[in-house]
Amino acid sequence: DTVGVDGDYLGLFGFMEGGGREIVVNLGVEGGTVTGGDGSRYLGGLCGYNWYGTIDGCHTVVAVAGGDSSQAVGGLCGYNYGGLVSNSHATGAVAVGGTSAGVGGLCGTNWQGTLSGCYATGAVSGGADVKYVGGLCGEVTSDYSGYPGGVIQDCYARGAVSGGAGSASVGGLCGDSYESYISGCHAEGTVTAEIDSQETGGLCGSEFRGEIDGCHATGNVVGDW
């Protein structure tokens, strides 16, 4: 448990400095909680920050929560920077306070990394003015125009996703996709956004200059815009 611990890089592994070499295989984390305070970053049930490492065949049954203004919060991995997360899943709930960004059932932020053969089933929720909230991944991005973005392939999300008043980019699978590639994925959970919210979708909340191929969503989208 990390309850009462303020700060960044929270998880079983706070920071995985892979550089293409660090690999975590067939590891499960069951029970406990990962809880950050206001302004905390990089929170995950297994790994807070994965830098070019590989996570394969892993799972978490962990509740993950961040306070207000939290960033990169995920059920399995908070921030996946250029790494590979494959054949893994997370089933715990993920929740953050207001003005947070990058919140997902499996991965909070996927920056030029790959999520393959993964799923998340826990509910994902954010307070007022949150952005980039998704059932599987909060945001998949490169952050730089012209750079190749991240990849999400053969994944699904089943949990309900919700954003508070004034939220943006809330989706059943992915909150925001920027210059990235999503294929063979689906989302099943209900997506809800409260008053004055924008960019809310059953699959992706927002998408810019990327590609979505062979995907679908079956959950209801409920909003008060």
Secondary structure, DSSP 8 states (H G I E B T S, - for coil): --TT--SS-BSSEEEEE-TT--EEES-EEEEEEEE--TT-EEEESSEEEEES-EEES-EEEEEEEE-TT-EEEESSEEEEES-EEES-EE-S-EEE-TT-EEEESSEEEEES-EEES-EE-S-EEE-TT-EEEESSEEEEE-SSTTS---EEES-EE-S-EEE-TT-EEEESSEEEEES-EEES-EE-S-EEE-TT-EEEESSEEEEES-EEES-EE-S-EEE--
